[in-house]
Amino acid sequence: MKKSVLGLLALLCLSLSVQAQNPMNTKEPIRQTAGHKALGNFAPEFAHLNDDVLFGEVWNRQDELSLHDRSLVTVISLMSQGLTTDISFRHHLENAKAHGVSREEMAEVVTHAAFYMGWPKAWATFRAAKEIWPEGQALTREEFQMSTPYPVGEPNKLTQYFSGKSYLAPMDRAKGGPTNVTFEPGARNNWHIHHKSVQVLVCVAGRGWYQEWGKPAVEMRPGTVIAIPAETKHWHGAARDSWFQHLAYMTKAEEGAANEWLEPLADSEYAKLK
């Protein structure tokens, strides 16, 4: 097992190139009509600037800055002005969640901003955010999809070798592209062994675990790269409270390379992981 920055960069360049050809990743444009509905008669120019320029043009510059990141910037901008009780603040918190911002991300950003913007503003933001991200509630599939540039894919048909729901999205496999595997919170695969080949995992979204037989589990977060030696018994999957997405590909495959599925990870062992 090892982490490799060069390996990560190489694989991400490959997968992003494949992703650019994948119609599943088409970005949905933002369409806003609130300005015209509320102020179309009273202030038509303002309504136009709000709906057609701010949301229609600026928010839709998704190649320059994702909706996920724009949502975080907007929430913190409103927090800095103390507008935490305004109805638009709740709207932008809901917008952030819909665009894939997790409870953990929002908590970390607000905590960081508190040192620069003031403790009372942070307290007010947390009070509002806790209503949008209730304790113990994971992102929906649609919300998670907004947090990652990689497609969630189709339901995994190898259900006999997995606990919980998972999804597969092969990325130009005919040309040697990786497979994108997405796990719902709590989902994981059985113990298994890759004979005569090395598997490489690259976490691209969420949080999960990788464990080799007889060794402690290793937490995986975006950027974690693990090369699994051939003949190594292991499993990998999501944390209990988080979606988990990784790219996977095989390398150094020898003649007769094959995958051997084994028993599921015991629930009692999985429960020990935080």
C-alpha positions as CSV (number, residue, x, y, z in Angstrom):
1,M,0.0,0.0,0.0
2,K,1.3,3.4,-0.8
3,K,0.3,7.0,-1.6
4,S,1.6,8.5,-4.8
5,V,1.1,12.2,-5.7
6,L,2.4,11.5,-9.2
7,G,0.1,8.5,-9.6
8,L,-2.8,10.7,-8.5
9,L,-2.0,13.4,-11.0
10,A,-1.6,11.0,-13.8
11,L,-4.9,9.2,-13.1
12,L,-6.8,12.4,-12.6
13,C,-5.5,13.7,-16.0
14,L,-6.7,10.5,-17.6
15,S,-10.1,10.4,-16.0
16,L,-10.8,14.1,-16.6
17,S,-10.0,13.6,-20.3
18,V,-12.5,10.7,-20.3
19,Q,-15.0,12.7,-18.3
20,A,-14.9,15.5,-20.9
21,Q,-16.3,13.0,-23.5
22,N,-19.0,11.6,-21.1
23,P,-22.5,13.1,-21.7
24,M,-23.5,12.0,-18.2
25,N,-21.4,14.9,-16.8
26,T,-23.3,17.7,-18.7
27,K,-23.8,20.6,-16.3
28,E,-27.4,21.7,-15.8
29,P,-27.7,25.4,-16.2
30,I,-29.1,27.5,-13.4
31,R,-32.5,29.1,-14.2
32,Q,-33.9,31.8,-11.9
33,T,-37.3,33.5,-12.0
34,A,-37.7,34.8,-8.5
35,G,-36.7,38.4,-9.5
36,H,-39.3,38.6,-12.3
37,K,-42.0,37.1,-10.1
38,A,-41.4,39.4,-7.2
39,L,-40.3,42.6,-8.9
40,G,-41.0,42.2,-12.6
41,N,-43.5,45.1,-12.6
42,F,-42.0,47.2,-9.8
43,A,-38.3,47.0,-10.8
44,P,-38.0,45.2,-14.1
45,E,-34.3,46.1,-14.6
46,F,-33.4,44.8,-11.2
47,A,-35.4,41.6,-11.9
48,H,-33.5,41.2,-15.1
49,L,-30.1,41.7,-13.5
50,N,-30.9,39.3,-10.7
51,D,-32.4,36.5,-12.8
52,D,-30.7,36.8,-16.2
53,V,-27.3,38.2,-15.2
54,L,-26.4,37.1,-11.7
55,F,-28.0,33.7,-11.9
56,G,-28.3,33.3,-15.7
57,E,-24.7,34.3,-16.5
58,V,-22.5,34.5,-13.4
59,W,-23.8,31.4,-11.6
60,N,-23.6,29.5,-14.8
61,R,-19.9,30.0,-15.2
62,Q,-19.5,26.5,-13.9
63,D,-16.3,25.7,-15.8
64,E,-14.6,28.6,-13.9
65,L,-16.1,27.8,-10.5
66,S,-18.5,25.0,-9.6
67,L,-21.9,25.5,-8.1
68,H,-20.6,23.7,-5.0
69,D,-17.9,26.3,-4.6
70,R,-20.1,29.3,-5.6
71,S,-22.6,28.2,-2.9
72,L,-19.9,28.2,-0.2
73,V,-18.6,31.6,-1.3
74,T,-22.1,33.1,-1.3
75,V,-23.0,31.8,2.2
76,I,-19.8,33.1,3.7
77,S,-20.3,36.5,1.9
78,L,-23.7,36.8,3.5
79,M,-22.4,35.7,6.8
80,S,-19.7,38.4,6.7
81,Q,-22.5,41.0,6.3
82,G,-24.4,39.6,9.2
83,L,-27.4,38.8,7.0
84,T,-28.0,35.4,8.7
85,T,-31.6,36.0,9.5
86,D,-32.6,37.2,6.0
87,I,-34.8,34.8,4.0
88,S,-32.2,34.8,1.2
89,F,-29.6,33.3,3.6
90,R,-31.7,30.2,4.2
91,H,-32.3,30.0,0.5
92,H,-28.5,30.0,-0.1
93,L,-27.9,27.4,2.6
94,E,-30.5,25.1,1.0
95,N,-28.9,25.9,-2.4
96,A,-25.5,24.9,-1.0
97,K,-26.8,21.5,0.2
98,A,-28.5,20.9,-3.1
99,H,-25.2,21.6,-4.8
100,G,-23.4,19.0,-2.8
101,V,-22.0,20.9,0.1
102,S,-21.8,18.5,3.1
103,R,-22.5,19.3,6.7
104,E,-18.8,18.7,7.5
105,E,-17.7,21.2,4.8
106,M,-20.1,23.9,5.9
107,A,-19.0,23.5,9.5
108,E,-15.3,23.7,8.6
109,V,-15.8,26.8,6.4
110,V,-17.8,28.6,9.0
111,T,-15.4,27.7,11.8
112,H,-12.5,29.1,9.7
113,A,-14.4,32.3,8.7
114,A,-15.4,32.9,12.4
115,F,-11.8,34.1,13.2
116,Y,-12.1,36.7,10.4
117,M,-15.7,37.7,10.6
118,G,-16.7,37.4,14.2
119,W,-17.9,34.7,16.6
120,P,-21.6,36.0,16.8
121,K,-21.9,35.7,13.0
122,A,-20.6,32.2,13.2
123,W,-23.1,31.2,15.9
124,A,-26.0,32.7,13.9
125,T,-24.8,30.8,10.8
126,F,-24.6,27.5,12.7
127,R,-28.1,27.9,14.1
128,A,-29.5,28.3,10.5
129,A,-27.2,25.6,9.0
130,K,-28.3,22.9,11.6
131,E,-31.8,23.2,10.3
132,I,-30.6,22.5,6.8
133,W,-28.2,19.7,7.7
134,P,-30.0,17.7,10.5
135,E,-27.8,15.5,12.7
136,G,-27.2,12.1,11.1
137,Q,-28.8,12.9,7.8
138,A,-26.6,12.0,4.8
139,L,-26.7,13.6,1.4
140,T,-29.2,12.3,-1.1
141,R,-27.9,10.7,-4.3
142,E,-28.7,13.9,-6.2
143,E,-27.0,16.1,-3.7
144,F,-23.9,13.9,-3.7
145,Q,-23.8,14.0,-7.5
146,M,-23.6,17.8,-7.3
147,S,-20.5,17.5,-5.1
148,T,-18.4,15.5,-7.5
149,P,-17.5,15.9,-11.2
150,Y,-17.7,12.1,-11.7
151,P,-21.0,10.3,-12.5
152,V,-22.5,8.2,-9.8
153,G,-23.3,5.6,-12.5
154,E,-25.7,2.7,-12.6
155,P,-26.6,0.3,-9.7
156,N,-23.9,-2.4,-9.2
157,K,-25.2,-5.8,-10.3
158,L,-22.7,-7.7,-8.2
159,T,-24.9,-7.3,-5.1
160,Q,-23.9,-10.7,-3.7
161,Y,-20.4,-9.3,-3.1
162,F,-21.4,-6.0,-1.5
163,S,-23.2,-4.9,1.6
164,G,-25.4,-1.8,1.0
165,K,-25.9,0.0,-2.3
166,S,-23.1,0.8,-4.8
167,Y,-22.9,2.1,-8.3
168,L,-20.5,1.6,-11.3
169,A,-19.5,4.0,-14.0
170,P,-16.8,2.6,-16.4
171,M,-14.8,5.3,-18.0
172,D,-13.8,4.3,-21.5
173,R,-12.8,0.8,-20.4
174,A,-12.0,-0.2,-24.0
175,K,-9.1,2.3,-23.9
176,G,-7.9,1.3,-20.5
177,G,-9.8,4.0,-18.5
178,P,-10.6,3.5,-14.8
179,T,-13.9,2.4,-13.3
180,N,-15.7,4.9,-11.1
181,V,-17.2,3.2,-8.0
182,T,-19.6,5.0,-5.7
183,F,-20.8,3.7,-2.4
184,E,-23.8,4.9,-0.4
185,P,-23.1,5.6,3.3
186,G,-22.3,2.3,5.1
187,A,-21.9,0.3,1.8
188,R,-18.7,-1.7,1.3
189,N,-17.5,-4.8,-0.7
190,N,-16.6,-8.2,0.7
191,W,-13.1,-9.2,1.5
192,H,-11.5,-10.1,-1.8
193,I,-8.1,-10.8,-3.5
194,H,-6.8,-9.7,-6.9
195,H,-4.6,-12.5,-8.1
196,K,-1.7,-11.7,-10.4
197,S,-2.5,-8.0,-10.7
198,V,-2.3,-4.7,-8.7
199,Q,-5.3,-2.6,-8.1
200,V,-5.1,1.2,-7.6
201,L,-7.7,3.2,-5.8
202,V,-8.0,7.0,-6.0
203,C,-10.6,8.6,-3.7
204,V,-12.3,11.5,-5.5
205,A,-15.2,12.3,-3.2
206,G,-16.7,11.6,0.2
207,R,-15.0,9.5,2.9
208,G,-14.4,5.8,3.1
209,W,-12.1,3.0,4.4
210,Y,-9.6,0.5,3.0
211,Q,-8.3,-2.4,5.0
212,E,-5.9,-5.3,4.5
213,W,-6.4,-8.5,6.3
214,G,-4.7,-8.3,9.7
215,K,-4.0,-4.6,9.5
216,P,-5.8,-1.5,10.8
217,A,-8.3,0.2,8.4
218,V,-7.0,3.3,6.5
219,E,-9.3,6.3,6.1
220,M,-9.7,7.5,2.5
221,R,-10.5,11.1,1.6
222,P,-10.2,13.0,-1.7
223,G,-6.7,12.7,-2.9
224,T,-5.9,9.4,-1.1
225,V,-4.2,6.9,-3.4
226,I,-3.7,3.3,-2.5
227,A,-1.9,0.6,-4.6
228,I,-3.0,-2.8,-3.5
229,P,-0.4,-5.5,-4.0
230,A,-1.4,-8.7,-5.8
231,E,-2.5,-11.6,-3.5
232,T,-3.6,-9.2,-0.7
233,K,-6.9,-9.9,1.0
234,H,-8.7,-6.6,1.5
235,W,-12.0,-4.7,1.4
236,H,-13.0,-1.0,0.8
237,G,-16.1,1.0,1.1
238,A,-17.9,4.0,2.6
239,A,-17.9,5.4,6.1
240,R,-21.1,5.0,8.0
241,D,-22.1,8.7,7.6
242,S,-20.7,9.5,4.2
243,W,-20.9,8.7,0.5
244,F,-17.6,7.5,-0.9
245,Q,-16.4,7.6,-4.5
246,H,-13.2,6.2,-5.9
247,L,-11.6,5.5,-9.3
248,A,-10.2,2.0,-9.7
249,Y,-7.9,0.5,-12.3
250,M,-5.8,-2.6,-12.6
251,T,-2.1,-2.6,-13.5
252,K,0.8,-5.0,-13.7
253,A,-1.6,-7.7,-14.7
254,E,-0.1,-11.1,-15.5
255,E,-1.5,-14.0,-17.5
256,G,-4.3,-15.6,-15.5
257,A,-5.1,-12.5,-13.5
258,A,-8.5,-12.9,-11.7
259,N,-10.5,-11.6,-8.8
260,E,-11.5,-13.9,-5.9
261,W,-14.5,-12.8,-3.8
262,L,-14.5,-13.9,-0.2
263,E,-16.7,-13.5,2.9
264,P,-18.3,-10.1,3.9
265,L,-16.7,-7.9,6.5
266,A,-18.3,-8.7,9.9
267,D,-20.8,-6.0,11.0
268,S,-19.1,-5.9,14.4
269,E,-15.8,-5.0,12.8
270,Y,-17.2,-2.4,10.6
271,A,-19.0,-0.8,13.6
272,K,-15.7,-0.1,15.2
273,L,-14.8,2.3,12.4
274,K,-15.7,6.0,13.0
